[in-house]
Amino acid sequence: MQLWRRLTPLYDEGEARAVVRMVMEERFGITLPELLCNGTAALSAEERSCLEGLMQRLESSEPVQYVLGAVEFMGHRMSVERGVLIPRPETEALCRWVMESSLPPCPRVLDIGCGSGCIAVSLALGLSGAQVSAIDLSPKALEVTRRNAAANGAVVSADRRDALALQGDAGCWDVIVSNPPYICRAEAGAMHANVKQYEPHEALFVPDDDPLCFYTAIARYASTALSPGGVLFFECNAQYTGSVADMLRNRGFTAVATREDPFGVCRLVKGERGNCDASVADTNSRCVE
């Protein structure tokens, strides 16, 4: 039986084939032409046993990134494991937007909710002279971020802080970037099992009655923590991109703009610190129909 067929209860044929190809190339060094010609004949008994273990994990809906323990992001290899969100192409687009922007020399950058550290590490390597800090409430996220920074030769400081309770740091940052939790609980039913069962819920979900809770908290902090003219970048739930942009304008951010991800979905937002007023009411923090 072809290996990919074991995964068709979970994935369509193309995705099932792609998952198996990733495993064979990454773990066993077997390319697609070799796999098509010889199957798994070249594997030793020990390797066959290892492959069977990997296939069983995949059949239980575990994401292939966790099974392999790593993912490519912005041309860098990032370790991933249970307890940290798997980096996705949408977030690469967020990093590219930061890198393409007009920033001061040696910018001071803060990644809020760092997860695997993919954003912080990529910006530390992609922005000349950048001083990059990363924060998260999860000890596991901080551990993986530090590991990925060390493995990729990036200088990133990682500290435990709560994104919903940030205070102080007046004028401390030139850039604040965040891909915070943004999926409403009501949307969970439409999500794939490999996401719901394995990725950390604290990095995915927000209350249905306050989907912008992280955005309003971070914008409140950024309104004083950014240097004058500093820039705040967000990745958003596409349903609320407009609401996030409006919230930033209402808080006094200027040059507010949105951008599409690689799949043509408008989910990225940025705004510059203008005459921000942290006392502005959070009139856009609720779901807007």
Secondary structure, DSSP 4 states (H G I P E B T S, - for coil): --GGGGGTTTS-HHHHHHHHHHHHHHHH---HHHHHHHTTTT--HHHHHHHHHHHHHHHTT--HHHHHTEEEETTEEEE--TTSPPP-HHHHHHHHHHHHS---SS-EEEEES-TTSHHHHHHHHHSTT-EEEEEES-HHHHHHHHHHHHHHT--EEEEE--GGG----TT-EEEEEE----EEGGGGGGS-HHHHTTS-GGGTEE-TT-TTHHHHHHHHHHHHHEEEEEEEEEE--GGGHHHHHHHHHHTT-EEEEEEE-TTS-EEEEEEE--S--TTS--TTSS---
